[in-house]
């Protein structure tokens, strides 16, 4: 939600406050620093005179996380295997998870048909993420801060690995990619012709509600 607050402040012409919020959000979840792409307006990216400002904002957003990691390394050290499996080749982790959830939802260990609710609801969640990804890719809106944030997390979705996708109950990818879902819901037109897309892109809410209630 801190990323959403950052976008709100940016759209209200409060870039410094947006920078501070995103800097704090990186301490809550490292991937939140990707929200810094909200500052990458077309005119700023194409104007070399604006690059120092963009670099400074990026450095300010990164600084708290970098300092925290340096502190942790100094106090307790960093495990050599940390972060293993977080990234993979594009769509490899996604494809493996889709196959695993499909098999888990409709087949048992003997390959006989057997419906299982938990992997099925997670399969719906992955389908929702896929719909969000496709929408953001095929309908670019660079002038929108929400689209810039959303497409950044869509690209992240393409390369996250098994460690983020694995599981058939509480998949970390749903939490990591939440800014993409927020961007999707802001950008999809609220007209009747877009209702099916909006519904399919929010099937992950079933997974989130189930996790909260049960």
Residue, then its C-alpha position, 0 to 999 in steps of 0.5 A: x500500500x505504500x507504493x499506492x501512497x507514493x503514486x497518490x502523492x506524485x499525482x498530487x505534485x508532491x514528488x519529494x514526499x513520494x520519494x520519502x514514502x517509496x524509500x520507506x516502502x523498500x524497508x517493508x518489501x525490497x521489491x517496492x523500490x521498483x515503484x520509483x519508475x513512477x518518476x520516469x515520465x517520458x519527458x524526463x527520460x528523454x531530457x538529459x537535463x532531467x537525468x540528475x534529478x531522476x538519479x538523485x531520487x533513485x539514490x534516495x529511494x535506494x539508500x535506506x534499503x542499502x544501509x539496512x542491508x549493510x547493517x544486517x551484514x555487519x551485525x549477523x552476516x548474510x547467508x551465502x544461499x540467500x535469494x537463491x531461486x528468486x529469479x529465472x529466465x523469462x516465464x520459466x517460473x510462471x510456466x512451471x507453476x501453472x503446470x504444477x497447479x493444474x496437475x495439483x488441482x485436477x489430478x492425484x498422485x496416480x494421475x487420476x482425476x481428482x479436484x483439489x480446491x487449494x491448488x485450484x484457487x491458486x491457479x485462478x490467482x495465477x490466471x488473474x496475474x496473467x490477465x493483468x500482465x497482458x493488459x498492461x503490455x498491450x495497452x501502454x499508457x506511459x503518461x500514467x504513473x500507475x501504468x509505469x509502476x504496473x508495467x515494471x512489476x509486470x516485467x518483474x513477474x516475467x523473471x521471478x523464479x521458483x522460490x517466489x512462485x512455489x506453493x499451492x496455498x500462500x504463494x509469495x508472488x501474489x504479495x510481491x506483484x500486488x502493485x501490478x494488480x492495483x495498477x490494473x484496477x486503476x487503468x482498466x476502463x469501467x465500462x460494460x465491455x471491460x467487465x469480463x477483463x476486470x473480473x478475470x484480472x481480480x480472480x486473485x481476490x478469491x485466493x487472498x480472501x481465502x487466505x484471510x478467512x481460513 
